[in-house]
Amino acid sequence: MAGKNRYLDALKENYNTVGIATAVALSAAFLNPLPLVAGLIAEAAYLLVVPDTKWYAERLARRSDADVERRRQEIKARTLPTLRPEMQARFARLEEMRRQIDTQAQDDKAWFREVLRKLDYLLDKFLMFAGKEAQFRDYLQSLRSEVVTERQRGAAGVNRPSGSRSGSLGRAPRRSETEDADGRRSPFNDRAPDFDDHAPKAKVSPDVSDRWATETVTEIQKHYAEERARVTQALEDRPDDDTRAVLEKRADVLTRREEFAGKIGKILTNLQHQLQLVEDTFGLINDEIRARSPEQILADIEEVVLGTETMASALEELAPLEQMIARVGE
């Protein structure tokens, strides 16, 4: 397939198409087939020789690298402004390491070309995963705000009808609303630790990020479990058939929402670890690029690429889920 593409690319080169067009035009102008025959002979020789030369292979490689860079800049322009400052800084560090690795490989550029292409692929995936991480993180935050709002409504004595919909996103609670009913401060802030506008813009460690996701999901699931327990108690009071149908449906919705929150939490945690793995891989390559052969380095990168592709495929399967989350955030 690579050979076919190389010959096709050579055939489409501007100078080649101009040459063929010139031969056809001369034959038509002089009503003589010789220019066309000469052009076809030259074309055959061109296709037999040029596509297999080192010069043309380098030309295609440079063109491919330029296309990759252009696509990344387009993705970067769309995605980077949506990320937290901390995540933007992490991506900037990766780009800087990519430049350092490229500089170290200048003495034998062709030897490291495949290494650099794998790193370019990981850069693209880092941007993609960072965008998904922000999306899922914001969604968990909206669920957390809903839980706090429901808790405060209960503490204020505002009773919800047992058949009402549990799931509409309430307004985000004010900072003062994050206290428990007994006046103590809730251990869960409305926002993730690194979302605080007034907090220092230091890098948040993966452990802290994992803990936030785990604690947030635990709090959300606890709320749904408590709501479901109240619905179960209401069912034990033997209501009429219509009310029972509503309560049973609500219990089912609460169960599904509890499971859904757990699923989002696991995806978020996996994304955070995948992002960290990409960063660690860049650091390892930057450390060892002079001490190890490209074959050894490629073997390390390939393992990360395979894991990255698995995560990307899993996210593609969640496309309907992401569309739903996007609609909730509008």
LINGI-V275090 format. One line per field, one symbol per residue. ss: DSSP state (A for helix, B for strand, O for the rest). A space follows every 50 residues. Layout:
# LINGI-V275090
ss->???
This chain:
# LINGI-V275090
ss->OAAAAAAAAAAAOAAAAAAAAAAAAAAAAAOOOAAAAAAAAAAAAAAAAA AAOAAAAAAAAAAAAAAAAAAAAAAAAAAAAAOOAAAAAAAAAAAAAAAA AAAAOAAAAAAAAAAAAAAAAAAAAAAAAAAAAAAAAAAAAAAAAAAAAA AAAAAOOOOOOOOOOOOOOOOOOOAAAABOOOOOBOOOOOOOAAAOOOOO OOOOOAAAAAAAAAAAAAAAAAAAAAAAAAAAAAAAOOOOAAAAAAAAAA AAAAAAAAAAAAAAAAAAAAAAAAAAAAAAAAAAAAAAOOOOOAAAAAAA AAAAAAAAAAAAAAAAAOAAAAAAAAAAAO
